Amino acid sequence: MGNKRIVIAGAGIGGLSVIKELRESGVALDGVEITLIDENFEHYLGFTLPWVMRGWRTADSIPIRPSEAALKDIRAVRATIAGVDGPGKTVLLDNGDRVGFDALVMALGARNATNRVPGLQEAADTGVAVHYYATADAARAHRALTDFPGGRLVFLVAAMPFRCPVAPYEGAFLAADLLAERGVREETEIAVYTPEPQPMPSAGPHVGLELAERVRAAGIALHPLHQVERVDPATKIVHFADGASVPFDLLVFVPPHEAAVPLDGPGWIPVDRESMSTGQDGIWAIGDLSAVTSPTDRPLPKAAIFAKNGAAAVARNLLQYLGLESAGAHLSGRGYCYIDTGAHESARGSGDFFAEPHPDVTLTPASAALHQDKVQEERDWRAYWE
């Protein structure tokens, strides 16, 4: 019988974490062929994008490109995935090629879908709106904030769910920090509008309220339960579904998101909470393109730590599926994220997102030490792969 074929779709944090977990599993992989498929084999830690917006990093300094040594014994296929034939156990590439698998991990992430909100892409094209959910866009956001003379600065969450639940609040903190450094903070009104009932709703009833207090204490207005309907780039007004509207001088938005590649119809890929199985034989999904519901019926945040947790579970589960491991593993609900608040300080939210009767997550005070921990996390990840 031939080699067991593991295919990992996506060379971001989730996909690379699967490789790292397989290597560290202690299981002999001599009879296993691992194929990694990605468009460009370049990724970044999402929390570095706000650093580009703030001006602490340049856009070209944050991509991470795995070296040949880091991908030793991995078959790397540079291609765009068009779809998956589950029953046929093949991944379909856009050039017509097919890659067969015995076990498949989908870790392709989410992509920005700005055109889902009428007027939003036009606002971005004309420069009255910016976002920081891609390297070049984060650099544009930095230039816009550097040139901003003061006025109405509106942060907008366009749709849920979105990658990194603290990103809009972190972005507002860092924008305020930059404007203060430039001497125009006092001439600027900053407000965050979001469809969420409160920040970080997946983290339970308490931590989001605490973050909201910190946002308002920083002089940033917070308006929850505001779902955008359209943006008028000519008049620079955001219109909401309830009939409310808000004018802006500069709009900074979190784009709508969508799964990079669906599996069984459009939308996020639902998976079993414990195993990350898609329900299709030999196929798992992890990271941002997957949809996990907690025991208290909350969506699991789309954050790097849960891509890593998913990889840890799936690596064991696919080895068990292939007959190479006696026991599988369950997805851990323990997670954390850092929240930059400015002045090179960070707070940290951490806890058990699967706890009952509600998630048990706490938020620390901001400190320079926690910001350095965040910086070190990127250094460690980069050192492993470059």
C-alpha positions, 0 to 999 in steps of 0.5 A, a space after each residue: 500500500 502507498 503512502 498516506 496522503 495528508 493535504 493541508 490547504 492554506 499556509 497561514 497560521 492554521 496550516 503551518 501549525 498543523 505541520 508543527 503539531 505533526 512534527 512534534 507528535 512523536 509519531 513516525 511520519 516515514 510513510 506519510 506524504 504531506 502536501 501544503 497548498 497555498 497561493 503565495 506561501 506568505 502570511 503574517 500574524 494579524 496583530 501586526 497589521 495595526 502596528 503598520 497602521 500606527 506606524 510602528 512597522 512598515 508593510 514590507 516588514 510583517 510578511 513571514 515566508 517559510 524557508 525551504 529548511 522550514 518546509 523540509 519534507 513537505 511537498 509545497 504546491 503554489 496554486 489557487 484552490 478552486 474547490 474540494 471534491 469530498 467524495 472523490 477525495 481530491 482538491 481542485 486547483 484553478 489550473 485544472 489539476 487535482 491533488 488527491 488526499 486521504 486526510 484533508 485540513 482546510 485552513 484557508 482563512 477568511 478574505 475581505 469582502 468590502 463590496 458587500 456593503 453598498 458604497 464602501 468600496 467606492 469610499 475606499 477607492 476615493 480615499 475617504 475610507 481605509 482599513 487595516 486588514 491587509 498589508 498595503 491597506 494598513 499602510 494606506 490607513 497609516 498615511 491617512 491618519 498621518 495626514 488627518 487634520 482633525 475632525 470626525 474619525 469613525 471606526 466602523 465594524 461592517 459585518 459579523 463575524 470578523 477576524 480578531 474580535 478586539 481589532 476595532 477597539 485596538 485600532 481606535 486606541 492606536 489611532 488616538 495614540 498616533 493623533 495625540 503624538 501628532 498634536 491633533 487628538 484634541 481636535 478629533 472626535 473618535 467613535 466606534 460603531 459596531 453591530 455587536 451588543 458589546 465588544 467581544 461578545 464571544 468572551 461572555 457578559 463581563 469582559 466586553 463591558 470592561 473593555 467598553 469602559 476602557 474605550 470610553 475612558 480614553 475619550 472614544 465614543 462607542 455605539 453598539 447595535 449599529 448595523 451599516 446599510 450603506 456608505 455615501 462616499 460623496 457626502 461622507 455619511 454612514 447609513 445604518 439599518 435602523 435609519 440612523 446615520 453618522 457623518 465622518 471626515 475619515 472612515 476606518 472600517 473592519 471589512 465584511 469577511 467571507 470564507 476563502 473557499 467554502 466546502 458544502 455551499 456558501 458560507 463558513 464551514 461548520 465543524 464539530 466543536 470537539 474534533 473540528 471534523 466537517 462531517 465529510 469523511 477525512 476532512 477537517 477545517 480549522 481557523 477563520 474559515 471554520 464555524 465553531 459554536 461554544 457550549 453556551 451557543 456563542 461563536 468561537 472568535 476568529 483569532 490565531 490562538 484558536 487556529 493553533 488550538 484547532 491544529 493541535 486537535 486536528 493533527 491528532 485526529 487525522 493521525 488517528 483516522 489514518 491509523 497512526 495514532 491510538 487516540 484523538 484530541 478535543 479542541 481546547 476552548 482556552 484562548 487569549 488575545 493582546 489589545 494594544 492601547 497605545 504608548 507601546 502598552 497592551 492589555 490581555 484578555 484570556 480564559 476559557 471560552 467553553 466554560 459554563 454557564 458563560 465563558 470565563 475570560 478576564 482582561 488585565 490592565 495594560 502594561 509595557 511588559 504585556 506589549 513586549 510579550 506580544 512582540 516576542 510572540 511574533 519573533 518566536 513564530 517568525 524564528 521557527 519558520 524563516 
